[in-house]
Amino acid sequence: MPGATVIDHPLVQHKMTHMRMKDTSTQGFRRLLREISLLLCYEVTRDLKLVDTSIETPVSEMNAPVLAGKKLVFASILRAGNGLLEGMLELIPSARVAHIGLYRDPETLEAIEYYFKAPADMNERRIIVVDPMLATANSAIAAVERLKQRGANNMCFVCLLAAPEGVQRFNEAHPDVPIYTAAVDEKLNEKGYIVPGLGDAGDRMYGTK
């Protein structure tokens, strides 16, 4: 849909289907989430800048490309964001990490912050904000606003699953932050859950209710 880039790689879509299944175990859900996070990270980092550096192979010297600039920051919205974070760190282990602790008020559905920790030089780094679900977008909007207050000015938001309402609200609040997702579903229900969705990602990942 407009406002979100859907990563429709066949492996991503296949694994998403298995994550949606209600009978998928906690162990299986975590494994699939880690695998999808690698694929999503591969897609959202394809435009990273490169610079040539001189190296020596076993055969000869050459100029070869390496990533340019300061290391990335993965900003995880706790707690479910850590499921995406772990897989992405496997692909880019040198990345810095920010944590934003938010919980959703069950009555108002508003995001309430309880923890924030991030590198000091956010204005000099590219930040990839991760959270499996973009439902009401309240948490995502609040997290990105908090990162901007720290100086972040080069961000994207990555999720497994989004609702049209969440995409629209996020774009209205942060039109400068692109969204990448594996799927945009039908709608939100009266409790703010994505339909058909995959349930509560945090509960399914950690085996809680």
N, C-alpha and C positions, 0 to 999 in steps of 0.2 A: 504494500500500500504506500501512498505518498508519505514521505517523512521517515521511512525506515528501509534499510537495505536488508532484504531477506537472503540469507546464505543458503541456497538450495542445492548444495552439493549432495549427491546421492547418499554418501556415507552419513552425512549429517542427518538427512531426512530419515534414513533407515534407523539410526540409533535413537532419534527422537521418538519414533513410533514405539520402540521398546520401552522407553522411559515413560511414555504415556500409559502403558498397560498397568492396570491396578494390581496385577499379580506379580509385577517385577519386585524382587526382593530388595531390601536395603542395600545389601552388598552389590547387587546388580545395578541398582540405580546410581550408586557412587561410582562404579566402574564406568558406566556409560557417560556420566557427567564429565568425568576426567577425560575420556576419549573425545567427546564432543568439544571440550574446551580447547584441546590441541588443534582441532580442525578450525574452530572459530578464530583462534589466535593467529593461525596461519593466514586466514583471509584478511583479518583487520590490520595486519602488519605488512601487507604486500607493497605499500607505498612508502615504507621507511627509506630514508636517505642512506646512500652508500658513498664511501670515499675509498680511493685506492691507497694501498699501503704496500711497501716493499717487503716481500718474504722470500725465503729460500726453501724450495722443495728438495727432495732427495736428488733431483736431477739438475736443477738450475735455479737461478733467481728469477723472480717475476713480480709484477704489480698485480695485486689481487684485492677484491672488494671486501670491506668490513663496514659494519654499521657506523654511521657518522653521528657526532653529537653525544650528549649525555644519555645515560641509560634511561629506559622506559620506567614509568611507574604504573603498577597495577593497583588500582584503588578498589578494595573489596568492601561491599556493603554487607555488614554482618547480619546474620551468621551464614546465610545460604551462599553469599558471594564467595566464600572460601572454597566451595566446591569447584567453581570455575578457576579460581586463583591457583589452586594446587596444580591443575593440569597445565595452565599457562606458564607457571614457573618451571615446569619440566622442560618446556620449549625454550624459555628465555630465563635461565637461572640467575643471571646477573641483574635482573630488573629490581628496582626498589619497590617497596610495598607500602601502601597507605591503608588504614582501616577506618571505616566509618560505622559506628554502632548506632543503629536505628531500630526502633520497633514500632509497629502499627497499632495505634489505639483502637481497641475493638469496637468502640462506639462511634468515634468520629472518622476512623480510618486515616487520621493524620499521622505523619511520621514524627517521632520524638527521639531526639539524639541523647545517647548515654555514653558515647565514647568517640574520640577522634584522635588519630595519630598519623602524621604524614611527614615526608621529607621537607626540609626547610626551603629548598630552591625549586618549588613547584613551577614557577614561572619560566624555568629554563628546560623543562622536560615535557615530553608527551605523556599524557595520562590516559590509561584505558580503565574505565570504570566498569566493574563487573557485578552483576546480580542476576540470578537465573530468571526472574520474572519481572516484567514491566506490566503491572496490572493497573492500579489507580495512578501510578507514577509518583505518588506522594513521596516515597522514600528516595527514588531516583532524583527527583527534582531537588529535594533537600540536600542530598549528598553532593550533587554537582554545585549547588549554591555554596555549600561549605567549602568545597575545594576551590572555588573561585575566590572566596574570601581569603584563602591562603595564597592566592596568586596564580592559580592554574589558568592557563589561557589556550591550551591546545589539548582538547579532550575528545573522546568518543565514548559511547555507552554500548556495552555488549551484554546481551541476554539470550537465554534459550528461547523464550516465549514471550509474546507481547499481546496485549489487547488493543483494539483500535482506539478505545478511549484513552488508554495510557500513552500511546504514541502521540495522539493529538495534544494532550495536556503537556507532555514533555516538550514537544516541539514549540508550543506556545511559550513555555517558560524559558527554554534554552535552545533557540533556533540555531545557535552556533555549534551545537554538539550533536554530531550525527549518531544515529542509532543503527546497530547491527544486531540482527536476530535470526534464529533458525526458523521461526514461524510467527505469523500474526493470526491469532485465532478469531473466533466469531464475536465475542462480547464479554462483558463482566456480568456476573450475577449480582443479586441484591446484597451479598456479603462481600463483594469486592474480589471474588475469585474469577480467574479466567476460565471461560467455557469454550470448547470442551476441556482444554488445559491438561494438567497432569497432577493436580492436587497441590498441596503445600510442599514446595521443593525442599525447604529446610527440614520439615518433619520426615519426608521420605528419605532424605539423605542421612539423617541422624537417627532414624527409628523412634522419633518422639511423636506425641499426639498434640 
